[in-house]
Amino acid sequence: MTSTQDIPAGTPESAASANIKRRDIGPREFLLLISVLSATTALGIDLVLPAFGEMRKHFGMPSDSSEVAWMITAYFLGLAAGPWLYGPTSDRFGRLAPLNFGLTLYAAAAITGALAPSWPLLVISRFVWGLGAAGPRALSMAMVRDRYEGNAMARVMSISMAVFLIVPILAPSFGAALLAVFPWRAVFWVPAGLALVLMLWCRRLPETLPPDRRRPFTLRAVGSAGKEVFSHRQTVALIVSMTFIFGIMNAYLAGSEVILADVYGYGDWFPVFFGCIAVLFAVTSLSNARLVGRLGAVGLIRAEATIGVVTFGVLLAVGLSGGGRPAFWLFTLGICLAIPMAQGVVPISNTLAMSPLPHVAGTASSIISTITFAGGALLGNLVTSAFDNSVRPFAIFTICYFVVATTFIFIATAGHRRDARP
């Protein structure tokens, strides 16, 4: 490993080395900050969900219009494209400068959305907002990979996910409270303010990529890193799997408000419904953090995928009953059983996909994020576009997606022992 004394003064590498010496942050604060950085992605989604009704009124849409789903789809497409602003750059210059750029873009796009006078400009601002949100998400993954590996990385990712899930638990209710006091555009101003606060907090964050592990920022180097990513069966199969999982989550995020309002007439209760499901997400992530030590990452993801197929089967049976309009309590039960299982496999999938690629973590994170978010946004949009004032399309599409995801999970882990460390 190159010592800091061997690096010429005045170079980016020497500045980064001084930066590493200067900063100090404990593992708990590191985990908390990484979790909050990741949570900016969810905040940009969950806080705006209660404002869908107000957006429809403001822009003259029908009360049952699914066009507001573009608030989610455009954001996800930005998340898909955004990592290429950060991954290869961070592999060359370190994680901190690209991270600050992403937070700046996040805040600027949120402010633009708050001031947007037209629907097309609002959708564009959401895409740019997603570009900004991709930075904290992709780089937090890369920073965790810089510091951890194997089952330890899976445990950290699961704990981080549990902290991250405080946002979907609280954000819809907080968004509804904001709407009760302020105009609907307040849900854009709050994330902008958080991004500015995080820029200050990140001044305490250490640089996790030492100079001797950095790669040149050239087309040839990026192409070589991309080729490396696609040379691992485990990584490729889990990219496909996560794409379909994100399709399920996108459909749930964009479609659940419409289902509650138009199928059941409980639109006002959406923040409570969404928050309760998010509690189950957090419980699943905390359980993962404990179980990964007993079962190993491979054993755990196989078990969760198998159970998930059964729970999505239950959701399908529920969705096909009552002419596609089952009793609300029955539909809620199906959601509670199925959707947390889909969310639960994500951090383990990320861990196993990134594990073979520590030397190209930034570029690998970019490729994984781009494919999974873009594919997930398009797959999720198929589900919301098929909405027919029943829950039937949601139930049919999501079980198909999860079966495909499970198939590729088993392809990815074929040959691993149950307790194998990636």
C-alpha positions as CSV (number, residue, x, y, z in Angstrom):
1,M,0.0,0.0,0.0
2,T,1.4,3.4,-0.9
3,S,2.4,5.5,2.1
4,T,1.3,9.2,2.3
5,Q,4.9,10.2,2.3
6,D,5.5,8.8,-1.2
7,I,2.8,11.0,-2.7
8,P,4.0,14.3,-4.2
9,A,2.6,17.5,-2.5
10,G,0.1,19.5,-4.4
11,T,-1.5,16.6,-6.2
12,P,-5.2,15.5,-5.7
13,E,-3.8,12.4,-4.1
14,S,-1.8,14.3,-1.5
15,A,-4.8,16.5,-0.7
16,A,-6.9,13.4,-0.3
17,S,-4.3,11.8,2.0
18,A,-4.2,14.9,4.2
19,N,-7.9,14.7,4.2
20,I,-7.9,11.1,5.5
21,K,-5.4,12.1,8.2
22,R,-7.4,15.2,9.2
23,R,-10.9,13.7,9.5
24,D,-12.0,11.2,12.1
25,I,-15.5,9.6,12.4
26,G,-16.6,6.7,14.5
27,P,-18.2,3.6,13.0
28,R,-21.6,4.4,14.4
29,E,-21.6,7.9,13.1
30,F,-20.3,6.6,9.7
31,L,-23.2,4.1,9.6
32,L,-25.7,6.7,10.6
33,L,-24.5,9.2,8.0
34,I,-24.4,6.6,5.3
35,S,-27.9,5.6,6.1
36,V,-29.2,9.2,6.0
37,L,-27.4,9.8,2.7
38,S,-29.2,6.7,1.3
39,A,-32.4,7.9,2.8
40,T,-32.4,11.1,0.7
41,T,-33.4,8.9,-2.2
42,A,-36.5,7.7,-0.3
43,L,-37.3,11.1,1.0
44,G,-37.5,12.4,-2.6
45,I,-40.2,9.7,-3.3
46,D,-42.2,9.3,-0.1
47,L,-42.6,12.9,1.0
48,V,-44.3,13.8,-2.3
49,L,-46.8,10.9,-2.4
50,P,-49.4,12.6,-0.2
51,A,-49.3,15.6,-2.6
52,F,-50.6,13.7,-5.6
53,G,-54.2,14.8,-5.1
54,E,-53.2,18.4,-4.8
55,M,-51.0,18.1,-7.9
56,R,-54.0,16.7,-9.9
57,K,-56.1,19.7,-8.9
58,H,-53.4,22.2,-9.5
59,F,-52.6,20.9,-13.0
60,G,-56.3,20.2,-14.0
61,M,-56.0,16.4,-14.1
62,P,-59.0,14.0,-13.4
63,S,-59.2,12.9,-9.8
64,D,-58.3,9.3,-10.8
65,S,-55.5,10.2,-13.2
66,S,-52.4,8.0,-13.0
67,E,-50.4,10.6,-14.8
68,V,-49.0,11.7,-11.4
69,A,-47.1,8.4,-11.4
70,W,-44.6,10.3,-13.6
71,M,-43.4,11.9,-10.3
72,I,-42.0,8.5,-9.4
73,T,-41.1,7.3,-12.9
74,A,-39.1,10.4,-13.9
75,Y,-37.3,10.3,-10.5
76,F,-36.4,6.6,-11.0
77,L,-35.1,7.3,-14.5
78,G,-32.9,10.1,-13.1
79,L,-31.7,7.6,-10.5
80,A,-30.8,5.2,-13.3
81,A,-28.9,7.7,-15.4
82,G,-27.3,9.6,-12.5
83,P,-24.7,7.1,-11.2
84,W,-22.5,7.7,-14.3
85,L,-22.0,11.2,-13.0
86,Y,-20.4,9.7,-9.9
87,G,-19.1,6.2,-10.1
88,P,-16.2,6.5,-12.5
89,T,-15.4,10.0,-11.2
90,S,-15.3,8.7,-7.6
91,D,-13.0,5.8,-8.6
92,R,-10.5,8.4,-9.9
93,F,-10.8,11.3,-7.4
94,G,-12.4,9.7,-4.3
95,R,-15.9,9.7,-3.0
96,L,-16.3,13.1,-1.3
97,A,-16.2,15.6,-4.2
98,P,-18.8,13.7,-6.3
99,L,-21.0,13.3,-3.2
100,N,-21.1,17.0,-2.6
101,F,-21.9,17.6,-6.3
102,G,-24.8,15.2,-6.1
103,L,-26.2,16.8,-2.9
104,T,-26.0,20.2,-4.6
105,L,-27.8,19.0,-7.7
106,Y,-30.4,17.3,-5.4
107,A,-31.1,20.6,-3.7
108,A,-31.2,22.7,-6.9
109,A,-33.7,20.3,-8.6
110,A,-36.0,20.2,-5.6
111,I,-36.0,24.0,-5.5
112,T,-36.7,24.1,-9.3
113,G,-39.7,21.7,-8.7
114,A,-41.0,23.9,-5.9
115,L,-41.0,26.9,-8.3
116,A,-42.1,25.0,-11.5
117,P,-45.1,26.8,-13.2
118,S,-46.0,23.8,-15.5
119,W,-46.4,20.1,-15.4
120,P,-43.7,19.3,-18.0
121,L,-41.1,21.4,-16.1
122,L,-42.1,19.7,-12.9
123,V,-41.5,16.3,-14.4
124,I,-38.2,17.4,-15.8
125,S,-37.2,18.7,-12.4
126,R,-38.0,15.3,-11.0
127,F,-35.7,13.7,-13.5
128,V,-32.9,16.0,-12.5
129,W,-33.7,15.5,-8.9
130,G,-33.2,11.8,-9.5
131,L,-29.8,12.6,-11.1
132,G,-28.8,14.3,-7.9
133,A,-30.2,11.6,-5.6
134,A,-28.2,9.0,-7.5
135,G,-25.0,10.4,-6.0
136,P,-25.7,9.8,-2.3
137,R,-27.1,6.4,-3.0
138,A,-24.4,5.1,-5.3
139,L,-21.5,6.6,-3.4
140,S,-22.8,5.4,0.0
141,M,-22.9,1.8,-1.5
142,A,-19.3,2.3,-2.7
143,M,-18.1,3.7,0.6
144,V,-19.6,0.7,2.5
145,R,-17.8,-1.6,0.0
146,D,-14.6,0.3,0.6
147,R,-14.7,-0.5,4.3
148,Y,-16.5,-3.9,4.5
149,E,-16.8,-7.2,2.7
150,G,-18.7,-10.5,2.9
151,N,-21.2,-11.1,5.6
152,A,-20.0,-8.1,7.5
153,M,-20.9,-5.9,4.5
154,A,-24.3,-7.7,4.3
155,R,-24.9,-6.9,8.0
156,V,-24.0,-3.2,7.6
157,M,-26.1,-2.9,4.5
158,S,-29.1,-4.4,6.3
159,I,-28.7,-2.1,9.4
160,S,-28.3,0.9,7.0
161,M,-31.5,-0.2,5.2
162,A,-33.4,-0.4,8.6
163,V,-32.3,3.2,9.4
164,F,-33.1,4.3,5.9
165,L,-36.6,2.9,6.3
166,I,-37.4,5.4,9.0
167,V,-38.1,7.8,6.1
168,P,-41.0,5.8,4.5
169,I,-42.4,5.2,7.9
170,L,-42.5,8.9,8.8
171,A,-42.3,10.8,5.5
172,P,-45.9,10.3,4.2
173,S,-47.4,11.4,7.6
174,F,-45.0,14.3,7.7
175,G,-45.9,15.2,4.1
176,A,-49.6,15.1,5.0
177,A,-48.9,17.3,8.0
178,L,-47.0,19.8,5.8
179,L,-50.0,19.8,3.4
180,A,-52.4,20.6,6.2
181,V,-50.4,23.8,7.0
182,F,-48.5,24.8,3.9
183,P,-49.1,24.7,0.1
184,W,-48.3,21.4,-1.6
185,R,-45.0,22.7,-2.9
186,A,-43.6,22.5,0.7
187,V,-42.9,18.9,0.1
188,F,-40.2,20.1,-2.4
189,W,-38.6,22.7,-0.1
190,V,-38.0,20.3,2.8
191,P,-35.7,17.8,0.9
192,A,-33.8,20.8,-0.5
193,G,-33.1,21.9,3.1
194,L,-32.0,18.5,4.1
195,A,-29.5,18.3,1.3
196,L,-27.9,21.5,2.4
197,V,-27.7,20.2,6.0
198,L,-26.1,17.0,4.8
199,M,-23.5,18.9,2.8
200,L,-22.3,20.4,6.2
201,W,-22.4,17.0,7.9
202,C,-20.4,15.4,5.2
203,R,-17.5,17.6,6.1
204,R,-16.9,15.1,8.9
205,L,-17.0,12.1,6.6
206,P,-13.6,10.5,5.9
207,E,-12.4,9.7,2.4
208,T,-12.8,5.9,2.1
209,L,-10.9,5.3,-1.1
210,P,-7.1,5.6,-0.6
211,P,-5.0,7.0,-3.4
212,D,-3.3,3.7,-4.2
213,R,-6.7,2.1,-5.0
214,R,-7.8,4.8,-7.5
215,R,-8.2,4.2,-11.2
216,P,-7.6,6.5,-14.2
217,F,-10.7,8.3,-15.5
218,T,-10.5,7.3,-19.2
219,L,-12.9,5.6,-21.6
220,R,-10.5,2.6,-21.7
221,A,-10.5,2.3,-17.9
222,V,-14.2,2.7,-17.5
223,G,-14.7,0.2,-20.3
224,S,-12.4,-2.2,-18.6
225,A,-14.2,-1.8,-15.3
226,G,-17.6,-2.4,-17.1
227,K,-16.2,-5.5,-18.7
228,E,-15.1,-6.7,-15.3
229,V,-18.6,-6.2,-13.9
230,F,-20.2,-8.3,-16.7
231,S,-17.7,-11.1,-16.4
232,H,-19.1,-12.3,-13.1
233,R,-22.2,-14.6,-13.4
234,Q,-23.1,-13.8,-9.8
235,T,-23.2,-10.0,-10.4
236,V,-25.0,-10.2,-13.7
237,A,-27.7,-12.5,-12.4
238,L,-28.3,-10.4,-9.4
239,I,-28.5,-7.2,-11.6
240,V,-31.4,-8.9,-13.5
241,S,-33.0,-10.0,-10.2
242,M,-32.8,-6.6,-8.6
243,T,-34.3,-5.0,-11.8
244,F,-37.4,-7.0,-11.4
245,I,-37.5,-6.4,-7.6
246,F,-37.3,-2.6,-8.3
247,G,-40.1,-3.1,-10.8
248,I,-42.2,-4.4,-7.9
249,M,-41.2,-1.6,-5.6
250,N,-41.8,1.1,-8.2
251,A,-45.2,-0.3,-8.9
252,Y,-46.0,-0.3,-5.2
253,L,-44.7,3.3,-4.7
254,A,-46.5,4.7,-7.7
255,G,-49.6,2.6,-7.6
256,S,-50.6,2.2,-3.9
257,E,-52.0,5.7,-3.5
258,V,-54.2,5.3,-6.6
259,I,-55.4,1.9,-5.4
260,L,-56.3,3.2,-1.9
261,A,-58.1,6.2,-3.3
262,D,-59.9,4.8,-6.3
263,V,-60.5,1.1,-5.4
264,Y,-61.2,1.5,-1.7
265,G,-61.9,5.2,-1.2
266,Y,-59.3,5.5,1.6
267,G,-57.1,8.1,0.0
268,D,-56.9,10.1,3.2
269,W,-55.6,7.1,5.1
270,F,-52.7,6.5,2.6
271,P,-50.0,8.0,4.9
272,V,-51.0,5.6,7.7
273,F,-51.2,2.6,5.4
274,F,-47.8,3.4,3.8
275,G,-46.1,4.0,7.1
276,C,-47.3,0.7,8.6
277,I,-46.0,-1.2,5.6
278,A,-42.7,0.7,6.0
279,V,-42.5,-0.5,9.6
280,L,-42.5,-4.1,8.2
281,F,-39.7,-3.1,5.8
282,A,-37.6,-2.0,8.8
283,V,-38.4,-5.2,10.8
284,T,-37.3,-7.3,7.8
285,S,-34.0,-5.4,7.4
286,L,-33.2,-5.7,11.1
287,S,-34.0,-9.4,10.9
288,N,-31.6,-9.7,8.0
289,A,-28.8,-8.1,10.0
290,R,-29.3,-10.8,12.7
291,L,-29.9,-13.8,10.4
292,V,-27.0,-13.1,8.0
293,G,-24.6,-14.2,10.8
294,R,-26.4,-17.5,11.2
295,L,-27.4,-18.4,7.6
296,G,-24.8,-16.4,5.6
297,A,-25.7,-14.0,2.8
298,V,-26.3,-16.8,0.4
299,G,-28.5,-19.0,2.7
300,L,-30.5,-16.0,3.7
301,I,-31.3,-14.7,0.3
302,R,-32.3,-18.2,-0.9
303,A,-34.6,-18.6,2.0
304,E,-36.2,-15.2,1.6
305,A,-36.7,-15.6,-2.1
306,T,-38.4,-19.0,-1.6
307,I,-40.7,-17.6,1.1
308,G,-41.4,-14.6,-1.1
309,V,-42.7,-16.7,-4.0
310,V,-45.3,-18.2,-1.5
311,T,-46.3,-14.8,-0.2
312,F,-46.7,-13.3,-3.6
313,G,-48.8,-16.3,-4.4
314,V,-51.0,-15.3,-1.5
315,L,-51.2,-11.8,-2.9
316,L,-52.2,-13.1,-6.3
317,A,-55.0,-15.2,-4.8
318,V,-56.2,-12.2,-2.9
319,G,-56.0,-9.9,-6.0
320,L,-58.1,-12.3,-8.1
321,S,-60.8,-12.6,-5.5
322,G,-63.9,-10.4,-5.4
323,G,-63.6,-9.5,-9.1
324,G,-60.2,-7.8,-8.4
325,R,-61.7,-5.7,-5.5
326,P,-61.2,-7.9,-2.4
327,A,-62.0,-6.7,1.0
328,F,-59.6,-3.9,2.1
329,W,-58.3,-5.9,5.1
330,L,-57.6,-8.9,2.9
331,F,-55.7,-6.8,0.4
332,T,-53.7,-5.2,3.2
333,L,-52.8,-8.6,4.5
334,G,-51.5,-9.7,1.1
335,I,-49.4,-6.5,0.8
336,C,-48.0,-7.0,4.3
337,L,-46.9,-10.5,3.5
338,A,-45.5,-9.9,0.0
339,I,-44.0,-6.5,-0.4
340,P,-41.6,-6.6,2.6
341,M,-40.2,-9.9,1.3
342,A,-39.3,-8.1,-2.0
343,Q,-37.7,-5.2,-0.2
344,G,-35.8,-7.6,2.1
345,V,-33.8,-9.3,-0.6
346,V,-32.4,-5.9,-2.0
347,P,-29.6,-5.2,0.5
348,I,-28.4,-8.8,0.4
349,S,-28.6,-8.8,-3.4
350,N,-26.5,-5.6,-3.5
351,T,-23.9,-7.1,-1.2
352,L,-23.5,-10.3,-3.3
353,A,-23.5,-8.3,-6.6
354,M,-20.8,-5.9,-5.3
355,S,-18.7,-8.5,-3.5
356,P,-16.5,-9.6,-6.4
357,L,-15.7,-6.0,-7.4
358,P,-13.9,-4.1,-4.6
359,H,-11.3,-2.7,-7.0
360,V,-14.0,-1.1,-9.3
361,A,-16.7,-0.4,-6.6
362,G,-17.7,3.1,-7.9
363,T,-18.1,2.0,-11.6
364,A,-19.8,-1.2,-10.5
365,S,-22.2,0.7,-8.3
366,S,-23.0,3.0,-11.3
367,I,-23.7,0.0,-13.6
368,I,-25.9,-1.8,-11.1
369,S,-27.8,1.4,-10.2
370,T,-28.4,2.4,-13.8
371,I,-29.7,-1.0,-15.0
372,T,-31.8,-1.7,-11.9
373,F,-33.4,1.7,-11.6
374,A,-34.0,2.2,-15.3
375,G,-35.4,-1.3,-15.8
376,G,-37.3,-1.1,-12.5
377,A,-38.9,2.3,-13.5
378,L,-40.0,0.9,-16.9
379,L,-41.3,-2.4,-15.4
380,G,-43.1,-0.5,-12.7
381,N,-44.7,1.8,-15.2
382,L,-46.1,-1.2,-17.1
383,V,-48.0,-2.1,-13.9
384,T,-49.4,1.4,-13.2
385,S,-50.4,1.8,-16.9
386,A,-52.4,-1.5,-16.6
387,F,-54.5,-0.1,-13.7
388,D,-58.2,-0.9,-14.3
389,N,-59.7,0.3,-11.1
390,S,-58.9,-3.1,-9.5
391,V,-55.9,-4.7,-7.8
392,R,-55.8,-7.5,-10.3
393,P,-53.1,-6.1,-12.6
394,F,-50.9,-5.3,-9.6
395,A,-51.2,-8.8,-8.2
396,I,-50.5,-10.5,-11.5
397,F,-47.5,-8.4,-12.6
398,T,-45.8,-8.5,-9.2
399,I,-45.8,-12.3,-8.8
400,C,-44.5,-12.7,-12.3
401,Y,-41.7,-10.2,-11.5
402,F,-40.8,-11.9,-8.3
403,V,-40.7,-15.4,-9.8
404,V,-38.2,-14.1,-12.4
405,A,-36.2,-12.4,-9.7
406,T,-36.1,-15.6,-7.6
407,T,-35.0,-17.6,-10.6
408,F,-32.0,-15.3,-11.1
409,I,-31.1,-15.3,-7.4
410,F,-30.7,-19.1,-7.6
411,I,-28.7,-18.8,-10.8
412,A,-26.4,-16.3,-9.1
413,T,-25.9,-18.4,-6.0
414,A,-25.5,-21.8,-7.7
415,G,-22.5,-23.5,-6.4
416,H,-22.3,-21.6,-3.2
417,R,-22.4,-23.4,0.1
418,R,-25.2,-22.4,2.4
419,D,-22.9,-20.4,4.7
420,A,-20.5,-19.3,2.0
421,R,-18.9,-15.9,2.3
422,P,-18.9,-14.0,-1.0
